[in-house]
């Protein structure tokens, strides 16, 4: 049986019952991207309704326990999200030459800042045992749906839908890259709560779950996060050996997969093999996705050189080929997005975000008086690496609930753990 770390049964208060019910009832759907999937594919309720509901539950939690607001304002990232949101509004007001009346970009900043804050507030009163259960269910669920989607092309997203991506498993996330990244960040948040004996199982689940997405960035990130865990003593020696053998077997399987000739209706194996050739050719890739990223990189650098101080305006890169950005896709890169839209200030702002997370993790490790405290510190550092590494491959990291809620859970748990040590 899996033993939950740092958990001792106590009588659960009203606020704890309430916060747990809200996180399980609404937050779980946000983490697993279910609301967006149902809205886009099956015409369900708008995700805005569920975002608003989650924020409302956090406001009610503050009404029940007013001291929660004090805990929130003691969190440094709270002020970062305020500045991030306000800067979006300011840039819209003073540098809207290319954005016109489109206010969606700065409104998203406010929305997802509130999602982070709401997750932090609610997680403050959720027991570690239930946090483990929620994250464990999410990890198993997404792994199952990724493989189910891969083996049943067009089941989750029908042919002809703009999100259709047959051959790459993504489940409810629809976008295979976001799907792979989501499982990794869920695993990062989950690891501190899992006993040492079972962590190799979690890592194996993460690696197996990422494979059907065929996301190159996710596979690289999974290996990087695994290296961080190994380097910080998150696994027993025997577990390291067993995990190494399994990774070797999976590597051999992928090697032969690239060379075998498959023919399954709905799956373009040639395209998948092109993606995996990236690893055999040591980073060289010539498929459409790689070529598009090279083009967008050149375009972003041109736009940045033209306006290095203030950028070309918040939200311009998301306006498609009809706007000043001039292309149908955004930057595929958080660093480029911030530099292009807000100039040097934007790039520096995102670096501060990463720095605040990693420094928080280092401080937790340095002041740790228990293994659980240290493990939380490692997890916070790993999630900082998640935002830093994927910043080179995705421009939507600050608009994805799974990453922001995983971060808020870890920070809330570290806050509670520090108060227990005092």
N, C-alpha and C positions, 0 to 999 in steps of 0.2 A: 504493500500500500504506500502511496506517495505521502510523505510527511510534509506538511506546510510549515515553512520556517517562520519563527518569530510569531507564533500564534498561541494564545492561551484563551480558553473559553471563558467569557465573562457575560454578564447580563447585558443584553443589547438594548440601548436606549431608543427613544422615539426617533431622534434625529438619525441614528444609525439605521434603523429600519427604513426610514423614509429615503435616505441617501442611497441605500442599497437597492431599494425597489426602483428608484429613478434611473440609476446607472444600468441595472439589468433590463429595465423596461424600455428605455429609450437609448441609452448610451451604447448598448450592445449592437443595436441596429446601425448606429453611426460608425462604430468600429469596423463592422463587416460590410459597410457600403450597401446595405439592403435597401434603404429608402431611395437612394439615387437609382439603383437598379430597377426597382419596381416602377419608379416614375418614368424613366427613359424607355424601358422595354415594354412594360405592361400598362402604362398610363395610370399609375397609382397617384396618391397624394403628393403634392410638391414637397421636396426635401426641406424647403423653407419652413414648413409647418413643424417638422420634427426638430429642426435646429432651434426654432423659437420655443418649442415645448421644452427642450433640454435646458435652454437658458432660463426659462421661467421656473423650472424645478430648482435650479440653483438659487434663484432669487428668493424662492419660498424657503429654501434651506437657510439662507441668511436671516430671514425673518424669524425662523424657529431658533436659530443659534447665531445671534449678531456677532459674536466673536470671530466668526468665519471671515468676515470682511477684514479684520485685523491680520489674520493669517495670510490672506491674499495679498494685502499691501506690503507684507514683509517679504514677498517673493519678488526677486529682482526682474524676472522675466515679465511680470505684470507691467512694469514701467516700460520695458522694451516694446511690448505690444501696444501700449498707449502711444508711444512715439511713432511706431510703425503705422498705426492707424491715422494719427493726426498728420503725419507727413504725407500720407496719401491724399488727404483732403486739401492740404496746403498746395501740393503739387498740382492738383486738379484746378484749384482757384487761380494760381499764378502762372501755370504752364500748361494751359489747356488748348493751345493752338492746334494740336493734332488730335485731341480727344473729343472736341465738340461737347455735346451734351451727355456723353456716355459716362455715367457715374458708377458703373458696376464694379470697377476695380477697387476704388477706395471703400465701397460698401462691403465688399468681400473681406477686406482687411479688418474692418470692424467686426463683422460676423464671426470670422474664425478666431479673432482675438477673444471674443466672448465665449466661443466654444472651449478654448483653452482654459479660460478662467472658470467656466462652469464645471469642467472636468476636475479641475484642481479643488474647487469648493466641495463637490460631491464626494470625491475620493477621500477627503479628509475624514469622513465618517463611515467608510466602508471597511470592514474587517479584512485582514490579509487573506484569510481563508476564502472569502468570497471574491476578492480580487484575483486570486489564483484560479478559482473556478471559472470566472468570466473570461479570463485570458486563455485558459486551457481549452475551453469550449470553442473560442474563436480560432485558435491555432488548428485544432482538429477539423473544425468546420471548413475553413478556407482551404486546407490541404485536400480534403475530400472533394470539394467543389471544383478545385483546379483540375484534378485528375478526371473527375466526372465530365467536366467540360471538354477536356482534351480528347477523351475517348468517345465523346458523343458530340461531334462538331455541330454547331448551329442549334443545339438544344437550348442554351441559355440566351443567346442572341440570334435571332433568325437571319437568314440570308437577305441582304438588301438593306438591313438596318445600318445606320452610319457607324455604329459601334461593333459591327460584326467583324470578327477576327478569327475565322475558323483555323484550327490547327494549333493554336496556342491557348492553353488552359488559363482562364482568368476568373471563372465563376461569376460571383456577383459584382466583381470589380470591373469587368468588361475589358478594361485596358490591361494587357498582360504585364507590362512593366510595373504599373501601379500595384497589380496583384502580387507580384513577387516581392516588391518592397514592403507591402503591407504585412505579409507573413513574417518577414525578417524583423520588423519593428515590434510586432506582437511578441515574437520570441525573445527579443531583447528585454521587453518589459516583464515577461513571465519568468525569466531565468532566476532572478534573486529569490523567488518564492518556492523554488523547486529544490528538494534535497539533492545533495551532491551525487548520490547514487543514480539519480534519474536524469541528470542533465544531458548525458550523452544521447538519451532517447529523444529529448527535446531538440537537440542539435540535428539529429538524424531526421526528425520530422520536418524541421525547417528546410534542410537540404532537399529531401524528397519532394516537399511541397513546391519548392522553387523550380525544380526541373521542368515540369510541364508548361511553365510560362515561357520557356526559351528566352528569358530576358537576360541579356549579357550583363547588364549592370547589376541585376539582382544576384546572379551567380557570383560575380566578383565580390559584391558586398557580403554575401553569405560566407564566402571564404575569409574575407577580411574580419568580419565579426567573430567567426570561429577562431581565427588566429589571436584576436584580443582575449577571448575567453581562455584559450589555452595558455597564453602568456601571463595571465593574471591568476592562474591557479583555480579556475572555475570547474575543473574536472579532475577526477582521480586518475592516477597513472594508468591503471588497467583500462579505464574508460577511454583515455587518450589513444591507447594502442588499438583498442577495438574500433574506435571511430576512424582512425587512420586507415585501417584495413578496409572498412566499408567505403570510405571516400575513394580509395584506390580502385575498388571493384566498380563503383559508379563511374569513375573516370574511364576505365576500360570499356564499360558499356557505351558511354557517349562516343568514345573513339570509334567503335565498330558501328554505332548507329549512323555516324556520318557517312560511312562507306557502304552500308547495306542499302538495297533498293526496295523501298516499301511502296505499297499502293493501297491506300485506304480512301474511300470516298469522302470528300470534304476536307481532307488534310493535304496541304501542299508541302510534302516532305522536302522538296528541293529548296524551298524558301527556308525551312527550318535548318537544313544542313548548311545553307549559306550563313545563317546566323551563328551556328556552332563552329564553323570554320575560323571564326574570329579567334578562338582559343588555340587552334593548331597553327595559325599564321601569326601568332604573337601580337595580336592587336590590330592586324591589318584586316579591313572589311570593306567590301565594295558593293554591298547590297543597297537597296533604295534608302533604307533608314539611315545607314551610315553616310551615304552621299548627301542626303537631305541635311543631316546635322552639320556636315562640313559647309554646305551652302549657307545655312543659317548662321554659323559662326562668322563667316566672312561678312554677311549682311549686318550682323550685330556690331561687329568691330567698326564698320563704316558708319553706322548710326551713332555709335559711342564717340568716335573721333570728331564727328560734327557737333556734338553737344556733350563734352566730357564733364562739365561742372554740374549742370542741372538736369541732364538727360532730355529725352524727347516727350516726356509726359507719362504719368502713371496710367497703365491700361492700354497704351498704344500698341504694344506687341500682340495683344489679344484681339485686335480689331480686324485681323485678316488682311487679305491682299487689297481690299478696297481702301484701307487707311494708309497713313504715312509709312507704317512699317513695311508694307509692300509685299507681304507673303502670307499664304494661307495658314501657316503654322507659326507658333510662337518660338521662343529661343531654345527650347529643350534644355535649359540651363538656368538655374537660379541666379548664379553670379552674373551672367550676361543680362538676364532680365532686370536685375536691380541696377546694373551699370547703365544699360541702355535707357531705362525709364527714369532713373533718378541720378544718373551720373556717379561720380566718385562717392557721394554721400550715400547713395543706395548700396553700392558695393560694400562700403565700410559698415553700413547698418547690418547687412547679413553676416558679415564676419563677427560683429559684436554679438549677434544672436548665438552663433556657434561657440564663441569664446565664453559666454555666460554659462552655457550648458556644460561645457567641458570643465571649466573652473569649478563649477558646483560639484561635479563628480569627483574631481581631484581632492577638493576639500573634504568631501564625505569619506573618501578613502583615507586621507591623512588623519582625520579625527575619529576614525572608526574604533569602537571599543568592543565590537562583536563581528563575527563573520557576516551576519546579515547586513550590518551597516556598511561593511566593505563591499559586499556584493551589490548593494544598491548604488554605491559610488561607481563601480565598474559598469553597471547598467546605464547610468546617466552619461558616463563617458562614451559608451557604445552608441547611445542614441544621438550624442553630439556628432560622432563619426558618421552616423546615418545621414544626418542633415548636411554634413560637410561633403561626404563622398557623393551622395545622390544629387547634390547641388550642381554637379557637372553633367548630369543626365536628365534632370527633370526641372520644370519651371513651376510645378504645382504643389511643392512640398508644404507650403504654408496655407494651402487650401484643401488639405486632405485630413479628414477627421481622425483617421486611424493613427497618424503620426503625432498629431497634437494631443490627442487623448492619452496615448501611451506615455508621452512626455509628462503630461499633467499628473498621471497616476504615480509615476516614479518620483516626481518632485514632492507630491503630497505625502507619499510614504516616507521619503527622506525627512521631511519636515516633522512628521509625527515621531519618527525614530529619534531625531535630535532632541525633541522635547522629553522623550522617555529617558534619555541619557543625562538630562540636566537634573 
